Amino acid sequence: MSIMVKVEEKLYQNRYIVDESRPHIQIKSVEACQSCEKQACTVCCPAACYSKNETGGVTLVTDGCLECGTCRVVCQDKGNIAWDYPRGGYGISYKFG
């Protein structure tokens, strides 16, 4: 019999080294996020880095980013995400491969 393990418990095992001086993801235009009807990034990001804010826009916190690129895919039509891999020595370190 296998034991069910929550995704959150596995994600907690990962380690993140945040590059505060140079984030690897940025929102290009706050206005474009406010006018976006779907704001799919707030739902699709597996690390919940994106959230809706009180002004109707999107807030991005890169701490805990899995570097999966989902935000780039769901925002292709607007192209409002500037995404690059973190500098060497920064970013996520997966414990489970």
Secondary structure by P-SEA (a helix, b strand, c coil): cbbbbbaaaaaaaccccccccccccccccaaaaaacccccccccccccccccccccbbbbbcccccccaaaaaaacccccccccccccccccccccc
